[in-house]
Amino acid sequence: MYAYRYYLADVTVNPDTESTMSLKVIEKTRKGRPVNVMEIPKRFTAKQTVSAAKKKDLLNLCKTGVIPREYNSLYKGLQSDNKTPNILPDPDFEEDEIDSEKE
């Protein structure tokens, strides 16, 4: 028989504006003992930067309303520089293959 415990955790969304959001964390227990309790390690130890061109495009999407207003401060707070390359990963498939399948 399983029992569930619910917790609320506050997660910082944007450290610059100190905006947070609450997440409901569910802990599943079996006869009073936790099941599969794991900690998620931090992926990065420092703030990551994006290319200046990418930040400009993101801010343009904020300005035109494509990105909802509630997320604008997140994108405005991104660190950018001209040294960070603007590289997209290779696609898993060719775009031409998709176009030919539609016809």
LUMMI-486233 format. One record per atom (N, C-alpha, C, O): x, y, z; residue number from 1; residue in one letter. Coordinates in Angstrom, 1 decimal. Atoms other than C-alpha are relative to their C-alpha. Last residue first. Layout:
N
+--------+--------+--------+-----+---------+
:   east :  north :     up : num : residuo :
+--------+--------+--------+-----+---------+
:      X :      Y :      Z : NUM :       A :
...
+--------+--------+--------+-----+---------+
END
This chain:
103
+--------+--------+--------+-----+---------+
:   east :  north :     up : num : residuo :
+--------+--------+--------+-----+---------+
:    0.6 :   -0.1 :    1.4 : 103 :       E :
:    2.6 :   16.2 :  -51.3 : 103 :       E :
:   -0.6 :   -1.3 :   -0.4 : 103 :       E :
:   -1.1 :   -1.3 :   -1.6 : 103 :       E :
:    1.2 :   -0.7 :    0.0 : 102 :       K :
:    3.1 :   16.2 :  -47.5 : 102 :       K :
:   -0.7 :    0.0 :   -1.4 : 102 :       K :
:   -1.9 :    0.1 :   -1.5 : 102 :       K :
:    1.0 :    0.9 :   -0.5 : 101 :       E :
:    5.8 :   13.5 :  -47.6 : 101 :       E :
:   -1.4 :    0.7 :    0.0 : 101 :       E :
:   -2.4 :    0.0 :   -0.1 : 101 :       E :
:    0.4 :    0.9 :    1.0 : 100 :       S :
:    8.0 :   15.6 :  -49.9 : 100 :       S :
:   -1.1 :   -0.9 :    0.5 : 100 :       S :
:   -1.9 :   -1.4 :   -0.3 : 100 :       S :
:    0.7 :   -0.7 :    1.1 :  99 :       D :
:    8.1 :   18.5 :  -47.5 :  99 :       D :
:   -0.5 :   -1.0 :   -1.0 :  99 :       D :
:   -1.7 :   -0.8 :   -1.5 :  99 :       D :
:    1.3 :   -0.4 :   -0.5 :  98 :       I :
:    9.1 :   16.3 :  -44.6 :  98 :       I :
:   -0.9 :    0.6 :   -1.1 :  98 :       I :
:   -2.1 :    0.3 :   -1.2 :  98 :       I :
:    0.8 :    1.2 :   -0.2 :  97 :       E :
:   11.9 :   14.7 :  -46.5 :  97 :       E :
:   -1.4 :    0.3 :    0.5 :  97 :       E :
:   -2.3 :   -0.3 :    0.0 :  97 :       E :
:    0.6 :    0.4 :    1.3 :  96 :       D :
:   13.1 :   18.1 :  -47.6 :  96 :       D :
:   -0.8 :   -1.2 :    0.1 :  96 :       D :
:   -1.8 :   -1.4 :   -0.7 :  96 :       D :
:    1.3 :   -0.7 :    0.2 :  95 :       E :
:   13.4 :   19.2 :  -44.0 :  95 :       E :
:   -0.6 :   -0.4 :   -1.3 :  95 :       E :
:   -1.8 :   -0.4 :   -1.5 :  95 :       E :
:   -0.1 :   -1.1 :    1.0 :  94 :       E :
:   16.1 :   16.6 :  -43.5 :  94 :       E :
:   -1.3 :    0.6 :   -0.2 :  94 :       E :
:   -2.4 :   -0.1 :   -0.2 :  94 :       E :
:    0.4 :    0.4 :    1.3 :  93 :       F :
:   16.0 :   14.5 :  -40.3 :  93 :       F :
:    0.0 :    1.2 :   -0.9 :  93 :       F :
:    0.1 :    2.4 :   -0.4 :  93 :       F :
:    0.0 :    1.4 :    0.0 :  92 :       D :
:   17.4 :   14.6 :  -36.8 :  92 :       D :
:   -0.4 :   -0.5 :   -1.4 :  92 :       D :
:   -0.1 :   -1.7 :   -1.7 :  92 :       D :
:    1.3 :    0.6 :   -0.1 :  91 :       P :
:   18.3 :   18.2 :  -37.3 :  91 :       P :
:    0.1 :   -1.5 :    0.0 :  91 :       P :
:    1.0 :   -2.0 :   -0.6 :  91 :       P :
:    0.4 :    0.6 :    1.2 :  90 :       D :
:   21.8 :   19.3 :  -36.5 :  90 :       D :
:   -1.3 :   -0.6 :    0.1 :  90 :       D :
:   -1.6 :   -1.3 :    1.1 :  90 :       D :
:   -0.4 :    1.4 :    0.1 :  89 :       P :
:   22.0 :   21.5 :  -33.4 :  89 :       P :
:   -0.4 :   -0.6 :   -1.4 :  89 :       P :
:   -1.4 :    0.0 :   -2.0 :  89 :       P :
:    1.1 :    0.9 :   -0.1 :  88 :       L :
:   21.7 :   25.2 :  -33.9 :  88 :       L :
:    0.5 :   -1.4 :   -0.1 :  88 :       L :
:    1.4 :   -1.7 :   -0.9 :  88 :       L :
:   -0.1 :    1.3 :    0.6 :  87 :       I :
:   24.8 :   27.4 :  -33.3 :  87 :       I :
:   -1.3 :   -0.8 :    0.3 :  87 :       I :
:   -1.6 :   -1.0 :    1.5 :  87 :       I :
:    1.5 :    0.2 :    0.2 :  86 :       N :
:   24.7 :   31.1 :  -32.5 :  86 :       N :
:   -0.1 :   -1.3 :   -0.8 :  86 :       N :
:   -0.3 :   -1.2 :   -2.0 :  86 :       N :
:    0.4 :    0.4 :    1.4 :  85 :       P :
:   28.3 :   31.2 :  -31.1 :  85 :       P :
:   -1.5 :   -0.2 :   -0.1 :  85 :       P :
:   -2.1 :   -0.7 :    0.9 :  85 :       P :
:    0.8 :    1.2 :    0.0 :  84 :       T :
:   28.8 :   33.1 :  -27.8 :  84 :       T :
:   -0.5 :   -0.3 :   -1.4 :  84 :       T :
:   -1.2 :    0.5 :   -2.0 :  84 :       T :
:   -0.9 :    1.1 :    0.1 :  83 :       K :
:   31.5 :   35.7 :  -28.4 :  83 :       K :
:   -0.7 :   -1.3 :    0.0 :  83 :       K :
:   -0.2 :   -2.3 :   -0.5 :  83 :       K :
:   -0.3 :    0.3 :    1.4 :  82 :       N :
:   29.1 :   38.5 :  -29.3 :  82 :       N :
:    0.9 :   -1.2 :   -0.1 :  82 :       N :
:    1.1 :   -1.7 :   -1.2 :  82 :       N :
:   -1.2 :   -0.6 :    0.5 :  81 :       D :
:   27.6 :   38.5 :  -25.8 :  81 :       D :
:    0.3 :   -0.4 :   -1.4 :  81 :       D :
:   -0.4 :   -1.3 :   -1.9 :  81 :       D :
:   -0.4 :    0.3 :    1.4 :  80 :       S :
:   24.4 :   37.8 :  -24.0 :  80 :       S :
:    1.3 :    0.6 :   -0.3 :  80 :       S :
:    1.7 :    1.6 :    0.4 :  80 :       S :
:   -1.4 :   -0.6 :    0.3 :  79 :       Q :
:   23.1 :   37.5 :  -20.5 :  79 :       Q :
:    0.3 :   -0.4 :   -1.4 :  79 :       Q :
:    0.2 :   -1.6 :   -1.8 :  79 :       Q :
:   -1.0 :    0.9 :    0.6 :  78 :       L :
:   19.3 :   36.8 :  -20.3 :  78 :       L :
:    1.4 :    0.8 :   -0.2 :  78 :       L :
:    1.4 :    1.9 :   -0.7 :  78 :       L :
:   -1.1 :    0.2 :   -1.0 :  77 :       G :
:   17.4 :   39.2 :  -18.0 :  77 :       G :
:    1.1 :   -0.9 :   -0.5 :  77 :       G :
:    2.1 :   -1.2 :    0.2 :  77 :       G :
:   -0.7 :   -1.2 :   -0.1 :  76 :       K :
:   15.2 :   40.5 :  -20.9 :  76 :       K :
:    1.2 :   -0.1 :    1.0 :  76 :       K :
:    2.2 :    0.6 :    0.8 :  76 :       K :
:   -0.8 :   -0.2 :    1.2 :  75 :       Y :
:   14.2 :   37.0 :  -21.6 :  75 :       Y :
:    0.8 :    1.2 :    0.0 :  75 :       Y :
:    1.9 :    1.3 :   -0.5 :  75 :       Y :
:   -0.9 :    1.1 :    0.1 :  74 :       L :
:   13.0 :   36.3 :  -18.1 :  74 :       L :
:    1.0 :    0.1 :   -1.2 :  74 :       L :
:    2.2 :    0.0 :   -1.1 :  74 :       L :
:   -1.1 :   -0.3 :   -0.9 :  73 :       S :
:   11.4 :   39.7 :  -17.8 :  73 :       S :
:    1.1 :   -1.1 :    0.0 :  73 :       S :
:    2.3 :   -0.8 :    0.2 :  73 :       S :
:   -0.9 :   -1.0 :    0.6 :  72 :       N :
:    9.3 :   39.0 :  -20.9 :  72 :       N :
:    1.2 :    0.3 :    0.9 :  72 :       N :
:    2.3 :    0.4 :    0.4 :  72 :       N :
:   -1.3 :    0.5 :    0.1 :  71 :       Y :
:    7.8 :   35.8 :  -19.4 :  71 :       Y :
:    1.1 :    1.0 :   -0.6 :  71 :       Y :
:    2.2 :    0.7 :   -0.7 :  71 :       Y :
:   -0.5 :    0.4 :   -1.3 :  70 :       E :
:    4.6 :   37.3 :  -18.1 :  70 :       E :
:    1.4 :   -0.6 :    0.0 :  70 :       E :
:    2.1 :   -0.7 :    1.0 :  70 :       E :
:   -0.6 :   -1.1 :   -0.8 :  69 :       R :
:    4.2 :   39.2 :  -21.3 :  69 :       R :
:    0.5 :   -0.5 :    1.3 :  69 :       R :
:    1.5 :    0.1 :    1.8 :  69 :       R :
:    0.9 :   -0.6 :   -1.0 :  68 :       P :
:    3.5 :   36.0 :  -23.3 :  68 :       P :
:    0.8 :    1.0 :    0.9 :  68 :       P :
:    1.9 :    0.8 :    1.2 :  68 :       P :
:   -0.3 :    0.5 :   -1.3 :  67 :       I :
:    6.1 :   35.3 :  -26.1 :  67 :       I :
:   -0.9 :    0.8 :    1.0 :  67 :       I :
:   -0.9 :    2.0 :    1.0 :  67 :       I :
:   -0.1 :    1.5 :    0.2 :  66 :       V :
:    4.5 :   35.9 :  -29.5 :  66 :       V :
:    0.3 :   -0.7 :    1.3 :  66 :       V :
:   -0.3 :   -1.7 :    1.7 :  66 :       V :
:    1.0 :    0.7 :   -0.7 :  65 :       G :
:    3.5 :   39.4 :  -28.3 :  65 :       G :
:    0.0 :   -1.5 :   -0.2 :  65 :       G :
:   -0.9 :   -2.2 :    0.3 :  65 :       G :
:    1.1 :    0.2 :    0.9 :  64 :       T :
:    5.4 :   41.4 :  -30.9 :  64 :       T :
:   -1.1 :   -0.8 :    0.7 :  64 :       T :
:   -2.2 :   -1.0 :    0.1 :  64 :       T :
:    0.5 :   -1.3 :    0.4 :  63 :       K :
:    7.8 :   42.9 :  -28.3 :  63 :       K :
:   -1.3 :   -0.2 :   -0.9 :  63 :       K :
:   -2.2 :    0.5 :   -0.8 :  63 :       K :
:    0.7 :   -0.6 :   -1.1 :  62 :       C :
:    8.4 :   39.5 :  -26.7 :  62 :       C :
:   -0.7 :    1.3 :   -0.4 :  62 :       C :
:   -1.9 :    1.5 :    0.0 :  62 :       C :
:    1.2 :    0.9 :   -0.2 :  61 :       L :
:    9.2 :   37.9 :  -30.1 :  61 :       L :
:   -0.8 :    0.5 :    1.2 :  61 :       L :
:   -2.0 :    0.5 :    1.3 :  61 :       L :
:    0.9 :   -0.4 :    1.1 :  60 :       N :
:   11.6 :   40.9 :  -30.8 :  60 :       N :
:   -1.3 :   -0.8 :    0.2 :  60 :       N :
:   -2.4 :   -0.3 :    0.0 :  60 :       N :
:    0.7 :   -1.3 :   -0.4 :  59 :       L :
:   13.2 :   40.3 :  -27.4 :  59 :       L :
:   -1.0 :    0.5 :   -1.0 :  59 :       L :
:   -2.0 :    1.1 :   -0.7 :  59 :       L :
:    1.0 :    0.3 :   -1.1 :  58 :       L :
:   13.8 :   36.6 :  -28.4 :  58 :       L :
:   -0.7 :    1.3 :    0.5 :  58 :       L :
:   -1.9 :    1.3 :    0.7 :  58 :       L :
:    1.2 :    0.7 :    0.6 :  57 :       D :
:   15.3 :   37.7 :  -31.8 :  57 :       D :
:   -1.0 :   -0.3 :    1.1 :  57 :       D :
:   -2.2 :   -0.1 :    0.9 :  57 :       D :
:    0.7 :   -1.0 :    0.8 :  56 :       K :
:   17.7 :   40.2 :  -30.1 :  56 :       K :
:   -1.3 :   -0.6 :   -0.6 :  56 :       K :
:   -2.4 :    0.0 :   -0.5 :  56 :       K :
:    0.7 :   -0.9 :   -0.9 :  55 :       K :
:   18.7 :   37.6 :  -27.6 :  55 :       K :
:   -0.8 :    1.0 :   -0.7 :  55 :       K :
:   -2.0 :    1.3 :   -0.3 :  55 :       K :
:    1.1 :    0.8 :   -0.5 :  54 :       K :
:   19.5 :   35.1 :  -30.4 :  54 :       K :
:   -0.8 :    0.9 :    1.0 :  54 :       K :
:   -2.0 :    0.8 :    1.0 :  54 :       K :
:    1.0 :    0.2 :    1.0 :  53 :       A :
:   21.6 :   37.7 :  -32.2 :  53 :       A :
:   -1.2 :   -0.7 :    0.5 :  53 :       A :
:   -2.4 :   -0.4 :    0.2 :  53 :       A :
:    0.7 :   -1.2 :    0.1 :  52 :       A :
:   23.5 :   38.6 :  -29.1 :  52 :       A :
:   -1.1 :    0.0 :   -1.0 :  52 :       A :
:   -2.2 :    0.6 :   -0.8 :  52 :       A :
:   -0.6 :   -0.9 :    1.0 :  51 :       S :
:   24.4 :   35.0 :  -28.6 :  51 :       S :
:   -0.8 :    1.3 :    0.0 :  51 :       S :
:   -2.0 :    1.3 :    0.3 :  51 :       S :
:    0.4 :    0.3 :    1.4 :  50 :       V :
:   23.3 :   33.3 :  -25.4 :  50 :       V :
:    0.6 :    1.0 :   -0.9 :  50 :       V :
:    1.1 :    2.1 :   -0.5 :  50 :       V :
:    0.2 :   -1.1 :    0.9 :  49 :       T :
:   25.0 :   33.2 :  -22.0 :  49 :       T :
:   -0.6 :   -0.5 :   -1.4 :  49 :       T :
:   -0.4 :   -1.6 :   -1.7 :  49 :       T :
:   -0.4 :    0.2 :    1.3 :  48 :       Q :
:   24.7 :   30.7 :  -19.2 :  48 :       Q :
:   -0.3 :    1.2 :   -0.9 :  48 :       Q :
:   -1.3 :    1.9 :   -0.6 :  48 :       Q :
:    1.1 :   -0.4 :    1.0 :  47 :       K :
:   24.6 :   31.7 :  -15.6 :  47 :       K :
:    0.6 :   -0.3 :   -1.4 :  47 :       K :
:    1.7 :    0.0 :   -1.7 :  47 :       K :
:    0.1 :   -1.4 :    0.3 :  46 :       A :
:   27.1 :   29.7 :  -13.5 :  46 :       A :
:   -1.1 :    0.3 :   -1.0 :  46 :       A :
:   -1.6 :   -0.6 :   -1.7 :  46 :       A :
:   -0.4 :   -0.7 :   -1.2 :  45 :       T :
:   27.2 :   26.3 :  -11.9 :  45 :       T :
:    0.0 :    1.5 :   -0.1 :  45 :       T :
:   -0.1 :    2.2 :    0.9 :  45 :       T :
:   -1.0 :   -1.0 :    0.2 :  44 :       F :
:   25.3 :   24.5 :  -14.6 :  44 :       F :
:    0.3 :    0.7 :    1.3 :  44 :       F :
:   -0.6 :    0.9 :    2.2 :  44 :       F :
:   -0.6 :    0.3 :    1.3 :  43 :       R :
:   23.4 :   21.2 :  -14.6 :  43 :       R :
:    1.2 :    1.1 :   -0.2 :  43 :       R :
:    2.2 :    0.7 :   -0.7 :  43 :       R :
:    0.0 :   -1.2 :    0.8 :  42 :       K :
:   22.5 :   21.3 :  -10.9 :  42 :       K :
:    0.8 :   -0.2 :   -1.3 :  42 :       K :
:    1.9 :   -0.8 :   -1.2 :  42 :       K :
:   -1.2 :   -0.9 :   -0.1 :  41 :       P :
:   21.9 :   17.9 :   -9.5 :  41 :       P :
:   -0.1 :    1.2 :   -0.9 :  41 :       P :
:   -0.8 :    1.1 :   -2.0 :  41 :       P :
:   -0.4 :   -0.3 :    1.3 :  40 :       I :
:   18.4 :   16.5 :   -9.1 :  40 :       I :
:    1.2 :    0.9 :    0.1 :  40 :       I :
:    1.1 :    2.0 :    0.7 :  40 :       I :
:   -0.3 :   -1.4 :    0.1 :  39 :       E :
:   18.0 :   14.8 :   -5.8 :  39 :       E :
:    0.5 :    0.3 :   -1.4 :  39 :       E :
:    1.2 :   -0.5 :   -2.0 :  39 :       E :
:   -1.3 :   -0.4 :    0.7 :  38 :       M :
:   16.4 :   11.4 :   -5.7 :  38 :       M :
:    0.1 :    1.5 :    0.0 :  38 :       M :
:   -0.9 :    2.2 :   -0.1 :  38 :       M :
:   -0.3 :   -1.4 :   -0.3 :  37 :       V :
:   13.8 :    9.7 :   -3.5 :  37 :       V :
:    1.3 :    0.3 :   -0.6 :  37 :       V :
:    2.3 :   -0.3 :   -0.4 :  37 :       V :
:   -0.6 :   -0.7 :    1.1 :  36 :       N :
:   12.7 :    6.5 :   -5.2 :  36 :       N :
:    0.2 :    1.5 :    0.3 :  36 :       N :
:   -0.2 :    2.3 :   -0.5 :  36 :       N :
:   -0.2 :    0.8 :    1.2 :  35 :       V :
:   10.3 :    5.2 :   -2.5 :  35 :       V :
:    0.6 :    0.9 :   -1.1 :  35 :       V :
:    0.1 :    2.0 :   -1.4 :  35 :       V :
:    0.1 :   -0.6 :    1.3 :  34 :       P :
:   10.3 :    6.8 :    0.9 :  34 :       P :
:    0.4 :   -1.0 :   -1.1 :  34 :       P :
:    1.2 :   -1.8 :   -0.9 :  34 :       P :
:   -1.3 :   -0.1 :    0.5 :  33 :       R :
:    9.6 :    4.5 :    3.9 :  33 :       R :
:   -0.1 :    0.7 :   -1.4 :  33 :       R :
:   -0.9 :    0.3 :   -2.2 :  33 :       R :
:   -0.7 :   -1.0 :   -0.7 :  32 :       G :
:    6.4 :    4.9 :    5.9 :  32 :       G :
:    1.4 :    0.3 :   -0.5 :  32 :       G :
:    2.1 :    1.2 :    0.0 :  32 :       G :
:   -0.1 :    0.3 :   -1.5 :  31 :       K :
:    4.9 :    1.7 :    4.8 :  31 :       K :
:    0.9 :    0.9 :    0.7 :  31 :       K :
:    1.7 :    0.5 :    1.5 :  31 :       K :
:    0.5 :    1.3 :   -0.2 :  30 :       R :
:    5.6 :    2.6 :    1.2 :  30 :       R :
:    0.3 :   -0.4 :    1.4 :  30 :       R :
:    1.4 :   -0.6 :    1.8 :  30 :       R :
:   -0.6 :    0.8 :   -1.0 :  29 :       T :
:    6.0 :    6.2 :    0.4 :  29 :       T :
:   -0.6 :   -1.4 :    0.1 :  29 :       T :
:   -1.8 :   -1.5 :   -0.3 :  29 :       T :
:    0.7 :    1.2 :   -0.2 :  28 :       K :
:    5.4 :    8.4 :   -2.6 :  28 :       K :
:    0.7 :   -0.9 :    1.0 :  28 :       K :
:    2.0 :   -1.0 :    0.9 :  28 :       K :
:   -0.9 :    1.1 :   -0.5 :  27 :       E :
:    6.6 :   11.9 :   -2.3 :  27 :       E :
:   -0.8 :   -1.2 :    0.2 :  27 :       E :
:   -1.8 :   -1.2 :    1.0 :  27 :       E :
:    0.7 :    1.2 :   -0.5 :  26 :       I :
:    4.7 :   14.4 :   -4.5 :  26 :       I :
:    1.1 :   -1.0 :    0.4 :  26 :       I :
:    1.9 :   -1.4 :   -0.4 :  26 :       I :
:   -0.9 :    1.1 :    0.0 :  25 :       V :
:    6.2 :   17.9 :   -5.1 :  25 :       V :
:   -0.7 :   -1.2 :    0.7 :  25 :       V :
:   -1.2 :   -1.0 :    1.8 :  25 :       V :
:    0.5 :    1.0 :   -0.9 :  24 :       K :
:    3.8 :   20.7 :   -6.0 :  24 :       K :
:    0.9 :   -1.3 :   -0.2 :  24 :       K :
:    1.0 :   -1.8 :   -1.2 :  24 :       K :
:    0.2 :    1.3 :    0.6 :  23 :       L :
:    5.7 :   23.5 :   -7.6 :  23 :       L :
:   -0.5 :   -1.0 :    1.1 :  23 :       L :
:   -0.1 :   -0.9 :    2.2 :  23 :       L :
:    0.1 :    1.2 :   -0.9 :  22 :       S :
:    5.5 :   27.1 :   -6.6 :  22 :       S :
:   -0.3 :   -1.2 :   -0.8 :  22 :       S :
:   -1.0 :   -1.3 :   -1.8 :  22 :       S :
:    1.2 :    0.7 :    0.2 :  21 :       M :
:    6.9 :   29.9 :   -8.8 :  21 :       M :
:   -0.1 :   -1.2 :    0.9 :  21 :       M :
:    1.0 :   -1.8 :    1.2 :  21 :       M :
:    0.0 :    1.4 :   -0.3 :  20 :       T :
:    9.5 :   32.5 :   -8.1 :  20 :       T :
:   -1.4 :   -0.6 :   -0.4 :  20 :       T :
:   -2.3 :    0.1 :   -0.6 :  20 :       T :
:    1.3 :    0.5 :    0.2 :  19 :       S :
:   10.4 :   36.0 :   -9.3 :  19 :       S :
:    0.1 :   -1.6 :    0.2 :  19 :       S :
:    1.0 :   -2.2 :   -0.2 :  19 :       S :
:    0.4 :    0.8 :   -1.2 :  18 :       E :
:   13.6 :   37.3 :   -7.7 :  18 :       E :
:   -1.4 :   -0.6 :   -0.2 :  18 :       E :
:   -2.1 :   -0.8 :    0.8 :  18 :       E :
:    1.2 :   -0.6 :   -0.5 :  17 :       T :
:   13.9 :   39.9 :  -10.5 :  17 :       T :
:   -0.5 :   -0.7 :    1.3 :  17 :       T :
:   -1.5 :   -0.3 :    1.8 :  17 :       T :
:   -0.1 :   -1.5 :    0.0 :  16 :       D :
:   17.5 :   39.1 :  -11.2 :  16 :       D :
:   -1.2 :    0.7 :    0.5 :  16 :       D :
:   -1.1 :    1.7 :    1.3 :  16 :       D :
:   -0.8 :   -0.5 :   -1.2 :  15 :       P :
:   17.3 :   35.4 :  -10.1 :  15 :       P :
:    0.1 :    1.6 :    0.0 :  15 :       P :
:    0.1 :    2.2 :    1.1 :  15 :       P :
:   -1.0 :   -1.0 :    0.5 :  14 :       N :
:   14.6 :   34.7 :  -12.7 :  14 :       N :
:    0.7 :    0.6 :    1.2 :  14 :       N :
:    0.1 :    1.4 :    2.0 :  14 :       N :
:    0.1 :    0.0 :    1.5 :  13 :       V :
:   12.5 :   31.5 :  -12.2 :  13 :       V :
:    1.0 :    1.0 :   -0.6 :  13 :       V :
:    1.7 :    0.6 :   -1.5 :  13 :       V :
:   -0.3 :   -1.3 :    0.6 :  12 :       T :
:   13.4 :   30.8 :   -8.6 :  12 :       T :
:    0.0 :   -0.1 :   -1.5 :  12 :       T :
:    0.8 :   -0.9 :   -2.1 :  12 :       T :
:   -1.1 :    0.1 :    0.9 :  11 :       V :
:   11.6 :   27.6 :   -7.4 :  11 :       V :
:    0.3 :    1.4 :   -0.6 :  11 :       V :
:   -0.7 :    2.1 :   -1.0 :  11 :       V :
:   -0.1 :   -1.2 :    0.8 :  10 :       D :
:    9.4 :   27.5 :   -4.4 :  10 :       D :
:    1.3 :   -0.1 :   -0.8 :  10 :       D :
:    2.4 :   -0.4 :   -0.3 :  10 :       D :
:   -1.4 :   -0.5 :    0.1 :   9 :       A :
:    8.6 :   24.0 :   -3.3 :   9 :       A :
:    0.0 :    1.3 :   -0.8 :   9 :       A :
:   -0.7 :    1.3 :   -1.8 :   9 :       A :
:   -0.2 :   -1.1 :    1.0 :   8 :       L :
:    5.2 :   22.9 :   -2.1 :   8 :       L :
:    1.4 :    0.5 :    0.1 :   8 :       L :
:    2.0 :    0.7 :    1.2 :   8 :       L :
:   -0.7 :   -1.2 :   -0.4 :   7 :       Y :
:    4.9 :   19.5 :   -0.5 :   7 :       Y :
:    0.0 :    1.0 :   -1.0 :   7 :       Y :
:   -0.3 :    0.8 :   -2.2 :   7 :       Y :
:   -0.1 :   -1.1 :    0.9 :   6 :       Y :
:    2.5 :   16.6 :   -0.8 :   6 :       Y :
:    0.8 :    1.1 :    0.6 :   6 :       Y :
:    0.5 :    1.5 :    1.8 :   6 :       Y :
:   -0.2 :   -1.2 :   -0.8 :   5 :       R :
:    2.8 :   13.2 :    0.9 :   5 :       R :
:    0.2 :    1.1 :   -1.1 :   5 :       R :
:    0.9 :    0.9 :   -2.0 :   5 :       R :
:   -0.5 :   -1.1 :    0.7 :   4 :       Y :
:    1.4 :   10.1 :   -0.7 :   4 :       Y :
:    0.1 :    1.2 :    0.9 :   4 :       Y :
:   -0.8 :    1.5 :    1.7 :   4 :       Y :
:    0.5 :   -1.2 :   -0.5 :   3 :       A :
:    0.9 :    6.7 :    0.8 :   3 :       A :
:    0.6 :    1.1 :   -0.7 :   3 :       A :
:    1.8 :    1.0 :   -1.1 :   3 :       A :
:   -0.8 :   -1.2 :    0.1 :   2 :       Y :
:    1.3 :    3.4 :   -0.9 :   2 :       Y :
:   -0.7 :    1.2 :    0.6 :   2 :       Y :
:   -1.9 :    1.2 :    0.7 :   2 :       Y :
:    0.8 :   -1.2 :    0.0 :   1 :       M :
:    0.0 :    0.0 :    0.0 :   1 :       M :
:    0.9 :    1.2 :    0.0 :   1 :       M :
:    1.9 :    1.3 :    0.7 :   1 :       M :
+--------+--------+--------+-----+---------+
END
